[in-house]
């Protein structure tokens, strides 16, 4: 089975060299590997959380799409689409919202940062907090789970959101899966992402205002950005410390090892800063010039970019609709014709078939962080409940101990309780059927 890898691209701001080296270039290279299905989407709904300027958001979407395409993203080999062109994302978002504990969202880093800041300033803790910000992790979960992605490349600041996605998916599966994994639990991929320094030596980021544009402004824009790099006052001929400013690091991101070593030696021997910056522009331009030509062509024909994205959305929606159909059925949003005679009291064969299925064991985690499990009959009746446990491992050990008692309700492990509303023999029979089926 192919591994599905999903990458979201926030549509605020203009792509810069740091974006290219740290995210665009490696992601596109990885998408060409065999056995991989790559999903790249413009996270424009997420952009609305951070940006309330329609002109900026609209412009950013086309600039970012054109930048990825110009950098080599192949829309024929990948799924490349706008989040807003896949309405199934919002339907899944609502299904997930209905099973997500508010307490889980209370712990999200972005929300906590906002409330902590408000509290420190003596404001109401929720001042300025929108539901978009509060529910951001659920929308991110929908983006990922809609395509049952196996891996999601993220920075360390996004790890919590991936863990929340897994928690939400697991909760949904326990409630509605009936023993089946409807939603795949994704894995975070935190690689050693290349981090480019900006003009002042700090990480290149639009937050610091220290970026060098990727394509915007053409070669002149690149050259103007490079010339702003902060250096010391040493004159040509004076030895330079190659590691004391960003120039060598930026050069090495676009040059081979031997070329970088030679450039380092020249700096140490007294190469002037003006000449060094000129060499840096030439080095970067070797890689970017052909891409910039493609970028400018796409920016001059935004309808072409639109066509590519809509075609990508059509491909993505074919997968999304199939999953949503299954999920709608699982939660009970079914067409009435599908209910048929099975729900009618005069259908003993259907009822008998359902009752012949063994009970299933379902594990889940409550909003307070405690772990639980319950044994549920095929008809949906809870036969027994276990918990609370401090960890999933402890819950798993208790389930194994329960199985080892061979379903004898008088030998239940600690923290396991039978349903007091049921007759003892009914619980006993259910336990034994579960043990015999070897299911947990």
Buried (B, 14 or more C-beta within 10 A) or exposed (E): EEEBBBBBBBBBBBBBBBBBBBBBBBBBEBBEEEEBBBBBBBBBBBBBBBBEEEEBBEEBBBBBBBBBBBBBBEBEEBBBBBBBBBBBBBBBBEBBBEBBBEEBBEBBEBBEEBBEEBEEEEEEEEEEBEEEBBBBBBBBBBBBBBBBBBBBBBEEEBEBBBEBBBBBBBBBBBBBBBBEEBBBBBEBBEEEEBBBBBBBBEBBBBEEEBBBBBBBBBBEBBBBBBBEBEBEEBEEEEEBEBEEBBBBBBBBBBBEEEEBEEBBEBBEEEBBBEEBBBBBBEBBBEBBEEBBEBBBEBBEEBEBBBEBBEBBBEBBBEBBBEBBEEBBBBBEEEEEEEEEEEEEEEBEEBBEEBEEBBBBBBBBBBBEEBBBBBBBBBEEBBBBBBBBBEEBEBBBEBBEBBBEBEBEBEEBBEBBEBBEEBEEEBBBBBBBBBBEEEBB
